[in-house]
């Protein structure tokens, strides 16, 4: 098994790349906006399983999502 060495960091190295999601965010596709909207409703209703499933759908569309309370933040996923 090959070992990988990653440096330990105390904060998200991509933190400055996140944008707060707002309905109809112009930098997101209509499909991504729809999923974010559905996820906002799931978070509001505390349907965590639905919110987790919708996070996976957002990832399939090429975005990383994180939340603070009910606020959602997004960034484009890195493709290296």
PDB file with one MODEL, atoms N, CA, C and O in Angstrom:
MODEL        1
ATOM      1  N   UNK A   1       0.840  -1.182   0.000  1.00  0.00           N
ATOM      2  CA  UNK A   1       0.000   0.000   0.000  1.00  0.00           C
ATOM      3  C   UNK A   1       0.886   1.246   0.000  1.00  0.00           C
ATOM      4  O   UNK A   1       1.846   1.331   0.766  1.00  0.00           O
ATOM      5  N   UNK A   2       0.565   2.195  -0.847  1.00  0.00           N
ATOM      6  CA  UNK A   2       1.340   3.419  -0.956  1.00  0.00           C
ATOM      7  C   UNK A   2       0.842   4.438   0.063  1.00  0.00           C
ATOM      8  O   UNK A   2      -0.360   4.656   0.209  1.00  0.00           O
ATOM      9  N   UNK A   3       1.780   5.053   0.756  1.00  0.00           N
ATOM     10  CA  UNK A   3       1.417   6.094   1.720  1.00  0.00           C
ATOM     11  C   UNK A   3       1.411   7.441   1.025  1.00  0.00           C
ATOM     12  O   UNK A   3       2.234   7.722   0.154  1.00  0.00           O
ATOM     13  N   UNK A   4       0.467   8.257   1.431  1.00  0.00           N
ATOM     14  CA  UNK A   4       0.395   9.624   0.919  1.00  0.00           C
ATOM     15  C   UNK A   4       0.602  10.563   2.095  1.00  0.00           C
ATOM     16  O   UNK A   4       0.090  10.337   3.191  1.00  0.00           O
ATOM     17  N   UNK A   5       1.344  11.594   1.849  1.00  0.00           N
ATOM     18  CA  UNK A   5       1.623  12.548   2.913  1.00  0.00           C
ATOM     19  C   UNK A   5       0.978  13.877   2.557  1.00  0.00           C
ATOM     20  O   UNK A   5       1.344  14.508   1.565  1.00  0.00           O
ATOM     21  N   UNK A   6       0.028  14.294   3.361  1.00  0.00           N
ATOM     22  CA  UNK A   6      -0.640  15.572   3.168  1.00  0.00           C
ATOM     23  C   UNK A   6      -0.291  16.475   4.340  1.00  0.00           C
ATOM     24  O   UNK A   6      -0.290  16.030   5.487  1.00  0.00           O
ATOM     25  N   UNK A   7       0.000  17.723   4.066  1.00  0.00           N
ATOM     26  CA  UNK A   7       0.302  18.626   5.177  1.00  0.00           C
ATOM     27  C   UNK A   7      -0.962  18.910   5.992  1.00  0.00           C
ATOM     28  O   UNK A   7      -2.052  19.035   5.434  1.00  0.00           O
ATOM     29  N   UNK A   8      -0.807  19.008   7.305  1.00  0.00           N
ATOM     30  CA  UNK A   8      -1.925  19.321   8.181  1.00  0.00           C
ATOM     31  C   UNK A   8      -2.153  20.825   8.158  1.00  0.00           C
ATOM     32  O   UNK A   8      -1.215  21.608   8.305  1.00  0.00           O
ATOM     33  N   UNK A   9      -3.394  21.218   7.975  1.00  0.00           N
ATOM     34  CA  UNK A   9      -3.745  22.628   8.014  1.00  0.00           C
ATOM     35  C   UNK A   9      -4.903  22.805   8.985  1.00  0.00           C
ATOM     36  O   UNK A   9      -5.737  21.913   9.141  1.00  0.00           O
ATOM     37  N   UNK A  10      -4.947  23.964   9.636  1.00  0.00           N
ATOM     38  CA  UNK A  10      -5.985  24.212  10.623  1.00  0.00           C
ATOM     39  C   UNK A  10      -7.249  24.817  10.026  1.00  0.00           C
ATOM     40  O   UNK A  10      -8.273  24.901  10.704  1.00  0.00           O
ATOM     41  N   UNK A  11      -7.191  25.238   8.773  1.00  0.00           N
ATOM     42  CA  UNK A  11      -8.346  25.854   8.133  1.00  0.00           C
ATOM     43  C   UNK A  11      -8.476  25.316   6.712  1.00  0.00           C
ATOM     44  O   UNK A  11      -7.521  24.778   6.152  1.00  0.00           O
ATOM     45  N   UNK A  12      -9.634  25.461   6.150  1.00  0.00           N
ATOM     46  CA  UNK A  12      -9.891  25.020   4.785  1.00  0.00           C
ATOM     47  C   UNK A  12      -9.047  25.847   3.819  1.00  0.00           C
ATOM     48  O   UNK A  12      -9.208  27.066   3.755  1.00  0.00           O
ATOM     49  N   UNK A  13      -8.153  25.211   3.069  1.00  0.00           N
ATOM     50  CA  UNK A  13      -7.315  25.978   2.138  1.00  0.00           C
ATOM     51  C   UNK A  13      -8.106  26.573   0.975  1.00  0.00           C
ATOM     52  O   UNK A  13      -7.584  27.415   0.244  1.00  0.00           O
ATOM     53  N   UNK A  14      -9.348  26.152   0.797  1.00  0.00           N
ATOM     54  CA  UNK A  14     -10.197  26.666  -0.275  1.00  0.00           C
ATOM     55  C   UNK A  14     -11.268  27.620   0.251  1.00  0.00           C
ATOM     56  O   UNK A  14     -12.185  27.976  -0.489  1.00  0.00           O
ATOM     57  N   UNK A  15     -11.170  28.032   1.489  1.00  0.00           N
ATOM     58  CA  UNK A  15     -12.222  28.836   2.118  1.00  0.00           C
ATOM     59  C   UNK A  15     -12.547  30.109   1.340  1.00  0.00           C
ATOM     60  O   UNK A  15     -13.707  30.517   1.284  1.00  0.00           O
ATOM     61  N   UNK A  16     -11.552  30.730   0.748  1.00  0.00           N
ATOM     62  CA  UNK A  16     -11.798  31.992   0.037  1.00  0.00           C
ATOM     63  C   UNK A  16     -12.496  31.781  -1.309  1.00  0.00           C
ATOM     64  O   UNK A  16     -12.932  32.746  -1.937  1.00  0.00           O
ATOM     65  N   UNK A  17     -12.604  30.534  -1.752  1.00  0.00           N
ATOM     66  CA  UNK A  17     -13.235  30.241  -3.034  1.00  0.00           C
ATOM     67  C   UNK A  17     -14.751  30.054  -2.923  1.00  0.00           C
ATOM     68  O   UNK A  17     -15.440  29.994  -3.941  1.00  0.00           O
ATOM     69  N   UNK A  18     -15.271  29.961  -1.701  1.00  0.00           N
ATOM     70  CA  UNK A  18     -16.701  29.717  -1.513  1.00  0.00           C
ATOM     71  C   UNK A  18     -17.501  31.000  -1.702  1.00  0.00           C
ATOM     72  O   UNK A  18     -17.065  32.091  -1.336  1.00  0.00           O
ATOM     73  N   UNK A  19     -18.674  30.835  -2.280  1.00  0.00           N
ATOM     74  CA  UNK A  19     -19.621  31.930  -2.493  1.00  0.00           C
ATOM     75  C   UNK A  19     -20.925  31.555  -1.798  1.00  0.00           C
ATOM     76  O   UNK A  19     -21.331  30.393  -1.819  1.00  0.00           O
ATOM     77  N   UNK A  20     -21.571  32.522  -1.192  1.00  0.00           N
ATOM     78  CA  UNK A  20     -22.855  32.230  -0.569  1.00  0.00           C
ATOM     79  C   UNK A  20     -23.891  32.002  -1.672  1.00  0.00           C
ATOM     80  O   UNK A  20     -23.978  32.764  -2.636  1.00  0.00           O
ATOM     81  N   UNK A  21     -24.674  30.929  -1.502  1.00  0.00           N
ATOM     82  CA  UNK A  21     -25.722  30.660  -2.476  1.00  0.00           C
ATOM     83  C   UNK A  21     -26.926  31.544  -2.195  1.00  0.00           C
ATOM     84  O   UNK A  21     -27.363  31.679  -1.052  1.00  0.00           O
ATOM     85  N   UNK A  22     -27.448  32.137  -3.244  1.00  0.00           N
ATOM     86  CA  UNK A  22     -28.705  32.874  -3.207  1.00  0.00           C
ATOM     87  C   UNK A  22     -29.554  32.335  -4.355  1.00  0.00           C
ATOM     88  O   UNK A  22     -29.000  31.877  -5.354  1.00  0.00           O
ATOM     89  N   UNK A  23     -30.879  32.376  -4.244  1.00  0.00           N
ATOM     90  CA  UNK A  23     -31.718  31.865  -5.326  1.00  0.00           C
ATOM     91  C   UNK A  23     -31.354  32.517  -6.662  1.00  0.00           C
ATOM     92  O   UNK A  23     -31.133  33.725  -6.751  1.00  0.00           O
ATOM     93  N   UNK A  24     -31.300  31.679  -7.687  1.00  0.00           N
ATOM     94  CA  UNK A  24     -30.977  32.118  -9.051  1.00  0.00           C
ATOM     95  C   UNK A  24     -29.599  32.771  -9.145  1.00  0.00           C
ATOM     96  O   UNK A  24     -29.413  33.743  -9.878  1.00  0.00           O
ATOM     97  N   UNK A  25     -28.638  32.229  -8.399  1.00  0.00           N
ATOM     98  CA  UNK A  25     -27.263  32.735  -8.453  1.00  0.00           C
ATOM     99  C   UNK A  25     -26.791  32.718  -9.903  1.00  0.00           C
ATOM    100  O   UNK A  25     -26.847  31.672 -10.550  1.00  0.00           O
ATOM    101  N   UNK A  26     -26.330  33.842 -10.425  1.00  0.00           N
ATOM    102  CA  UNK A  26     -25.991  33.924 -11.847  1.00  0.00           C
ATOM    103  C   UNK A  26     -24.795  33.073 -12.266  1.00  0.00           C
ATOM    104  O   UNK A  26     -24.665  32.748 -13.446  1.00  0.00           O
ATOM    105  N   UNK A  27     -23.930  32.708 -11.341  1.00  0.00           N
ATOM    106  CA  UNK A  27     -22.751  31.906 -11.691  1.00  0.00           C
ATOM    107  C   UNK A  27     -23.032  30.408 -11.694  1.00  0.00           C
ATOM    108  O   UNK A  27     -22.144  29.612 -12.002  1.00  0.00           O
ATOM    109  N   UNK A  28     -24.263  30.017 -11.352  1.00  0.00           N
ATOM    110  CA  UNK A  28     -24.627  28.600 -11.326  1.00  0.00           C
ATOM    111  C   UNK A  28     -25.626  28.307 -12.439  1.00  0.00           C
ATOM    112  O   UNK A  28     -26.381  29.182 -12.864  1.00  0.00           O
ATOM    113  N   UNK A  29     -25.614  27.072 -12.898  1.00  0.00           N
ATOM    114  CA  UNK A  29     -26.573  26.655 -13.920  1.00  0.00           C
ATOM    115  C   UNK A  29     -27.979  26.591 -13.311  1.00  0.00           C
ATOM    116  O   UNK A  29     -28.122  26.500 -12.091  1.00  0.00           O
ATOM    117  N   UNK A  30     -29.002  26.637 -14.143  1.00  0.00           N
ATOM    118  CA  UNK A  30     -30.366  26.476 -13.624  1.00  0.00           C
ATOM    119  C   UNK A  30     -30.541  25.155 -12.868  1.00  0.00           C
ATOM    120  O   UNK A  30     -31.250  25.103 -11.863  1.00  0.00           O
ATOM    121  N   UNK A  31     -29.898  24.093 -13.349  1.00  0.00           N
ATOM    122  CA  UNK A  31     -30.000  22.802 -12.664  1.00  0.00           C
ATOM    123  C   UNK A  31     -29.404  22.885 -11.265  1.00  0.00           C
ATOM    124  O   UNK A  31     -30.013  22.413 -10.306  1.00  0.00           O
ATOM    125  N   UNK A  32     -28.226  23.476 -11.137  1.00  0.00           N
ATOM    126  CA  UNK A  32     -27.586  23.609  -9.821  1.00  0.00           C
ATOM    127  C   UNK A  32     -28.427  24.487  -8.907  1.00  0.00           C
ATOM    128  O   UNK A  32     -28.596  24.172  -7.729  1.00  0.00           O
ATOM    129  N   UNK A  33     -28.956  25.581  -9.435  1.00  0.00           N
ATOM    130  CA  UNK A  33     -29.809  26.443  -8.619  1.00  0.00           C
ATOM    131  C   UNK A  33     -31.032  25.689  -8.112  1.00  0.00           C
ATOM    132  O   UNK A  33     -31.444  25.881  -6.968  1.00  0.00           O
ATOM    133  N   UNK A  34     -31.619  24.834  -8.949  1.00  0.00           N
ATOM    134  CA  UNK A  34     -32.785  24.050  -8.529  1.00  0.00           C
ATOM    135  C   UNK A  34     -32.444  23.108  -7.385  1.00  0.00           C
ATOM    136  O   UNK A  34     -33.208  22.975  -6.429  1.00  0.00           O
ATOM    137  N   UNK A  35     -31.289  22.454  -7.490  1.00  0.00           N
ATOM    138  CA  UNK A  35     -30.892  21.523  -6.430  1.00  0.00           C
ATOM    139  C   UNK A  35     -30.563  22.286  -5.150  1.00  0.00           C
ATOM    140  O   UNK A  35     -30.937  21.852  -4.060  1.00  0.00           O
ATOM    141  N   UNK A  36     -29.871  23.412  -5.269  1.00  0.00           N
ATOM    142  CA  UNK A  36     -29.599  24.229  -4.086  1.00  0.00           C
ATOM    143  C   UNK A  36     -30.893  24.690  -3.426  1.00  0.00           C
ATOM    144  O   UNK A  36     -30.995  24.712  -2.199  1.00  0.00           O
ATOM    145  N   UNK A  37     -31.883  25.060  -4.242  1.00  0.00           N
ATOM    146  CA  UNK A  37     -33.165  25.490  -3.695  1.00  0.00           C
ATOM    147  C   UNK A  37     -33.847  24.345  -2.939  1.00  0.00           C
ATOM    148  O   UNK A  37     -34.347  24.539  -1.831  1.00  0.00           O
ATOM    149  N   UNK A  38     -33.864  23.167  -3.537  1.00  0.00           N
ATOM    150  CA  UNK A  38     -34.449  22.000  -2.860  1.00  0.00           C
ATOM    151  C   UNK A  38     -33.695  21.696  -1.567  1.00  0.00           C
ATOM    152  O   UNK A  38     -34.302  21.332  -0.560  1.00  0.00           O
ATOM    153  N   UNK A  39     -32.383  21.844  -1.600  1.00  0.00           N
ATOM    154  CA  UNK A  39     -31.574  21.585  -0.405  1.00  0.00           C
ATOM    155  C   UNK A  39     -31.858  22.624   0.683  1.00  0.00           C
ATOM    156  O   UNK A  39     -31.870  22.289   1.868  1.00  0.00           O
ATOM    157  N   UNK A  40     -32.084  23.874   0.294  1.00  0.00           N
ATOM    158  CA  UNK A  40     -32.423  24.914   1.262  1.00  0.00           C
ATOM    159  C   UNK A  40     -33.724  24.557   1.988  1.00  0.00           C
ATOM    160  O   UNK A  40     -33.844  24.745   3.199  1.00  0.00           O
ATOM    161  N   UNK A  41     -34.681  24.047   1.241  1.00  0.00           N
ATOM    162  CA  UNK A  41     -35.948  23.630   1.852  1.00  0.00           C
ATOM    163  C   UNK A  41     -35.720  22.458   2.799  1.00  0.00           C
ATOM    164  O   UNK A  41     -36.270  22.435   3.900  1.00  0.00           O
ATOM    165  N   UNK A  42     -34.915  21.487   2.382  1.00  0.00           N
ATOM    166  CA  UNK A  42     -34.618  20.330   3.242  1.00  0.00           C
ATOM    167  C   UNK A  42     -33.910  20.775   4.518  1.00  0.00           C
ATOM    168  O   UNK A  42     -34.223  20.279   5.601  1.00  0.00           O
ATOM    169  N   UNK A  43     -32.958  21.704   4.408  1.00  0.00           N
ATOM    170  CA  UNK A  43     -32.263  22.199   5.599  1.00  0.00           C
ATOM    171  C   UNK A  43     -33.237  22.924   6.526  1.00  0.00           C
ATOM    172  O   UNK A  43     -33.177  22.759   7.745  1.00  0.00           O
ATOM    173  N   UNK A  44     -34.127  23.721   5.954  1.00  0.00           N
ATOM    174  CA  UNK A  44     -35.097  24.469   6.751  1.00  0.00           C
ATOM    175  C   UNK A  44     -36.016  23.523   7.526  1.00  0.00           C
ATOM    176  O   UNK A  44     -36.373  23.785   8.675  1.00  0.00           O
ATOM    177  N   UNK A  45     -36.391  22.425   6.878  1.00  0.00           N
ATOM    178  CA  UNK A  45     -37.294  21.448   7.511  1.00  0.00           C
ATOM    179  C   UNK A  45     -36.540  20.407   8.333  1.00  0.00           C
ATOM    180  O   UNK A  45     -37.136  19.489   8.896  1.00  0.00           O
ATOM    181  N   UNK A  46     -35.211  20.569   8.391  1.00  0.00           N
ATOM    182  CA  UNK A  46     -34.341  19.658   9.133  1.00  0.00           C
ATOM    183  C   UNK A  46     -34.426  18.209   8.618  1.00  0.00           C
ATOM    184  O   UNK A  46     -34.348  17.255   9.392  1.00  0.00           O
ATOM    185  N   UNK A  47     -34.585  18.074   7.315  1.00  0.00           N
ATOM    186  CA  UNK A  47     -34.572  16.769   6.661  1.00  0.00           C
ATOM    187  C   UNK A  47     -33.136  16.470   6.248  1.00  0.00           C
ATOM    188  O   UNK A  47     -32.767  16.626   5.084  1.00  0.00           O
ATOM    189  N   UNK A  48     -32.338  16.042   7.210  1.00  0.00           N
ATOM    190  CA  UNK A  48     -30.899  15.893   6.977  1.00  0.00           C
ATOM    191  C   UNK A  48     -30.565  14.848   5.930  1.00  0.00           C
ATOM    192  O   UNK A  48     -29.615  15.024   5.167  1.00  0.00           O
ATOM    193  N   UNK A  49     -31.329  13.758   5.876  1.00  0.00           N
ATOM    194  CA  UNK A  49     -31.034  12.732   4.874  1.00  0.00           C
ATOM    195  C   UNK A  49     -31.256  13.286   3.462  1.00  0.00           C
ATOM    196  O   UNK A  49     -30.453  13.043   2.561  1.00  0.00           O
ATOM    197  N   UNK A  50     -32.346  14.028   3.277  1.00  0.00           N
ATOM    198  CA  UNK A  50     -32.589  14.658   1.977  1.00  0.00           C
ATOM    199  C   UNK A  50     -31.489  15.666   1.652  1.00  0.00           C
ATOM    200  O   UNK A  50     -31.004  15.710   0.521  1.00  0.00           O
ATOM    201  N   UNK A  51     -31.097  16.471   2.630  1.00  0.00           N
ATOM    202  CA  UNK A  51     -30.041  17.461   2.412  1.00  0.00           C
ATOM    203  C   UNK A  51     -28.732  16.774   2.015  1.00  0.00           C
ATOM    204  O   UNK A  51     -28.014  17.261   1.141  1.00  0.00           O
ATOM    205  N   UNK A  52     -28.428  15.655   2.650  1.00  0.00           N
ATOM    206  CA  UNK A  52     -27.214  14.912   2.299  1.00  0.00           C
ATOM    207  C   UNK A  52     -27.293  14.359   0.876  1.00  0.00           C
ATOM    208  O   UNK A  52     -26.321  14.422   0.124  1.00  0.00           O
ATOM    209  N   UNK A  53     -28.463  13.815   0.512  1.00  0.00           N
ATOM    210  CA  UNK A  53     -28.635  13.301  -0.853  1.00  0.00           C
ATOM    211  C   UNK A  53     -28.486  14.422  -1.877  1.00  0.00           C
ATOM    212  O   UNK A  53     -27.878  14.234  -2.931  1.00  0.00           O
ATOM    213  N   UNK A  54     -29.041  15.579  -1.563  1.00  0.00           N
ATOM    214  CA  UNK A  54     -28.951  16.706  -2.490  1.00  0.00           C
ATOM    215  C   UNK A  54     -27.531  17.251  -2.581  1.00  0.00           C
ATOM    216  O   UNK A  54     -27.135  17.764  -3.627  1.00  0.00           O
ATOM    217  N   UNK A  55     -26.759  17.147  -1.498  1.00  0.00           N
ATOM    218  CA  UNK A  55     -25.335  17.510  -1.550  1.00  0.00           C
ATOM    219  C   UNK A  55     -24.624  16.629  -2.576  1.00  0.00           C
ATOM    220  O   UNK A  55     -23.782  17.110  -3.334  1.00  0.00           O
ATOM    221  N   UNK A  56     -24.959  15.353  -2.598  1.00  0.00           N
ATOM    222  CA  UNK A  56     -24.369  14.430  -3.561  1.00  0.00           C
ATOM    223  C   UNK A  56     -24.744  14.832  -4.987  1.00  0.00           C
ATOM    224  O   UNK A  56     -23.908  14.774  -5.889  1.00  0.00           O
ATOM    225  N   UNK A  57     -25.990  15.236  -5.190  1.00  0.00           N
ATOM    226  CA  UNK A  57     -26.423  15.693  -6.520  1.00  0.00           C
ATOM    227  C   UNK A  57     -25.664  16.947  -6.942  1.00  0.00           C
ATOM    228  O   UNK A  57     -25.294  17.091  -8.107  1.00  0.00           O
ATOM    229  N   UNK A  58     -25.434  17.845  -6.003  1.00  0.00           N
ATOM    230  CA  UNK A  58     -24.669  19.060  -6.301  1.00  0.00           C
ATOM    231  C   UNK A  58     -23.238  18.697  -6.700  1.00  0.00           C
ATOM    232  O   UNK A  58     -22.670  19.297  -7.613  1.00  0.00           O
ATOM    233  N   UNK A  59     -22.667  17.718  -6.015  1.00  0.00           N
ATOM    234  CA  UNK A  59     -21.311  17.271  -6.353  1.00  0.00           C
ATOM    235  C   UNK A  59     -21.266  16.710  -7.777  1.00  0.00           C
ATOM    236  O   UNK A  59     -20.300  16.936  -8.505  1.00  0.00           O
ATOM    237  N   UNK A  60     -22.303  15.987  -8.168  1.00  0.00           N
ATOM    238  CA  UNK A  60     -22.363  15.447  -9.530  1.00  0.00           C
ATOM    239  C   UNK A  60     -22.405  16.566 -10.572  1.00  0.00           C
ATOM    240  O   UNK A  60     -21.971  16.380 -11.709  1.00  0.00           O
ATOM    241  N   UNK A  61     -22.925  17.716 -10.181  1.00  0.00           N
ATOM    242  CA  UNK A  61     -22.983  18.862 -11.088  1.00  0.00           C
ATOM    243  C   UNK A  61     -21.671  19.663 -11.089  1.00  0.00           C
ATOM    244  O   UNK A  61     -21.528  20.635 -11.830  1.00  0.00           O
ATOM    245  N   UNK A  62     -20.713  19.238 -10.243  1.00  0.00           N
ATOM    246  CA  UNK A  62     -19.382  19.856 -10.263  1.00  0.00           C
ATOM    247  C   UNK A  62     -19.136  20.911  -9.202  1.00  0.00           C
ATOM    248  O   UNK A  62     -18.273  21.772  -9.376  1.00  0.00           O
ATOM    249  N   UNK A  63     -19.887  20.859  -8.095  1.00  0.00           N
ATOM    250  CA  UNK A  63     -19.728  21.863  -7.047  1.00  0.00           C
ATOM    251  C   UNK A  63     -19.531  21.219  -5.684  1.00  0.00           C
ATOM    252  O   UNK A  63     -20.037  20.130  -5.412  1.00  0.00           O
ATOM    253  N   UNK A  64     -18.793  21.907  -4.844  1.00  0.00           N
ATOM    254  CA  UNK A  64     -18.623  21.535  -3.440  1.00  0.00           C
ATOM    255  C   UNK A  64     -19.530  22.459  -2.651  1.00  0.00           C
ATOM    256  O   UNK A  64     -19.587  23.658  -2.922  1.00  0.00           O
ATOM    257  N   UNK A  65     -20.236  21.912  -1.682  1.00  0.00           N
ATOM    258  CA  UNK A  65     -21.152  22.731  -0.886  1.00  0.00           C
ATOM    259  C   UNK A  65     -20.831  22.553   0.593  1.00  0.00           C
ATOM    260  O   UNK A  65     -20.465  21.466   1.042  1.00  0.00           O
ATOM    261  N   UNK A  66     -20.973  23.620   1.322  1.00  0.00           N
ATOM    262  CA  UNK A  66     -20.884  23.556   2.785  1.00  0.00           C
ATOM    263  C   UNK A  66     -21.970  24.477   3.314  1.00  0.00           C
ATOM    264  O   UNK A  66     -22.457  25.357   2.604  1.00  0.00           O
ATOM    265  N   UNK A  67     -22.342  24.265   4.561  1.00  0.00           N
ATOM    266  CA  UNK A  67     -23.355  25.135   5.129  1.00  0.00           C
ATOM    267  C   UNK A  67     -22.950  25.599   6.510  1.00  0.00           C
ATOM    268  O   UNK A  67     -22.175  24.952   7.214  1.00  0.00           O
ATOM    269  N   UNK A  68     -23.496  26.730   6.866  1.00  0.00           N
ATOM    270  CA  UNK A  68     -23.379  27.279   8.215  1.00  0.00           C
ATOM    271  C   UNK A  68     -24.811  27.543   8.637  1.00  0.00           C
ATOM    272  O   UNK A  68     -25.437  28.501   8.185  1.00  0.00           O
ATOM    273  N   UNK A  69     -25.321  26.690   9.505  1.00  0.00           N
ATOM    274  CA  UNK A  69     -26.733  26.770   9.848  1.00  0.00           C
ATOM    275  C   UNK A  69     -27.527  26.415   8.607  1.00  0.00           C
ATOM    276  O   UNK A  69     -27.356  25.330   8.051  1.00  0.00           O
ATOM    277  N   UNK A  70     -28.397  27.318   8.165  1.00  0.00           N
ATOM    278  CA  UNK A  70     -29.177  27.075   6.956  1.00  0.00           C
ATOM    279  C   UNK A  70     -28.600  27.802   5.738  1.00  0.00           C
ATOM    280  O   UNK A  70     -29.145  27.699   4.638  1.00  0.00           O
ATOM    281  N   UNK A  71     -27.506  28.531   5.931  1.00  0.00           N
ATOM    282  CA  UNK A  71     -26.860  29.209   4.806  1.00  0.00           C
ATOM    283  C   UNK A  71     -25.973  28.224   4.061  1.00  0.00           C
ATOM    284  O   UNK A  71     -25.224  27.462   4.673  1.00  0.00           O
ATOM    285  N   UNK A  72     -26.061  28.245   2.744  1.00  0.00           N
ATOM    286  CA  UNK A  72     -25.269  27.354   1.909  1.00  0.00           C
ATOM    287  C   UNK A  72     -24.207  28.160   1.163  1.00  0.00           C
ATOM    288  O   UNK A  72     -24.449  29.278   0.710  1.00  0.00           O
ATOM    289  N   UNK A  73     -23.038  27.563   1.053  1.00  0.00           N
ATOM    290  CA  UNK A  73     -21.925  28.162   0.325  1.00  0.00           C
ATOM    291  C   UNK A  73     -21.444  27.144  -0.701  1.00  0.00           C
ATOM    292  O   UNK A  73     -21.505  25.939  -0.456  1.00  0.00           O
ATOM    293  N   UNK A  74     -20.971  27.612  -1.834  1.00  0.00           N
ATOM    294  CA  UNK A  74     -20.536  26.718  -2.894  1.00  0.00           C
ATOM    295  C   UNK A  74     -19.231  27.196  -3.528  1.00  0.00           C
ATOM    296  O   UNK A  74     -18.866  28.370  -3.462  1.00  0.00           O
ATOM    297  N   UNK A  75     -18.547  26.237  -4.142  1.00  0.00           N
ATOM    298  CA  UNK A  75     -17.395  26.531  -4.984  1.00  0.00           C
ATOM    299  C   UNK A  75     -17.319  25.448  -6.046  1.00  0.00           C
ATOM    300  O   UNK A  75     -17.836  24.346  -5.861  1.00  0.00           O
ATOM    301  N   UNK A  76     -16.683  25.761  -7.135  1.00  0.00           N
ATOM    302  CA  UNK A  76     -16.493  24.758  -8.182  1.00  0.00           C
ATOM    303  C   UNK A  76     -15.534  23.697  -7.661  1.00  0.00           C
ATOM    304  O   UNK A  76     -14.549  24.008  -6.992  1.00  0.00           O
ATOM    305  N   UNK A  77     -15.834  22.447  -7.973  1.00  0.00           N
ATOM    306  CA  UNK A  77     -14.947  21.358  -7.577  1.00  0.00           C
ATOM    307  C   UNK A  77     -13.674  21.408  -8.418  1.00  0.00           C
ATOM    308  O   UNK A  77     -13.712  21.742  -9.602  1.00  0.00           O
ATOM    309  N   UNK A  78     -12.565  21.077  -7.800  1.00  0.00           N
ATOM    310  CA  UNK A  78     -11.297  21.043  -8.516  1.00  0.00           C
ATOM    311  C   UNK A  78     -11.246  19.793  -9.378  1.00  0.00           C
ATOM    312  O   UNK A  78     -11.602  18.709  -8.916  1.00  0.00           O
ATOM    313  N   UNK A  79     -10.820  19.926 -10.589  1.00  0.00           N
ATOM    314  CA  UNK A  79     -10.649  18.788 -11.488  1.00  0.00           C
ATOM    315  C   UNK A  79      -9.185  18.723 -11.885  1.00  0.00           C
ATOM    316  O   UNK A  79      -8.744  19.384 -12.826  1.00  0.00           O
ATOM    317  N   UNK A  80      -8.450  17.916 -11.151  1.00  0.00           N
ATOM    318  CA  UNK A  80      -7.003  17.807 -11.389  1.00  0.00           C
ATOM    319  C   UNK A  80      -6.647  16.456 -11.930  1.00  0.00           C
ATOM    320  O   UNK A  80      -5.475  16.185 -12.189  1.00  0.00           O
TER     321      UNK A  80
ENDMDL
END
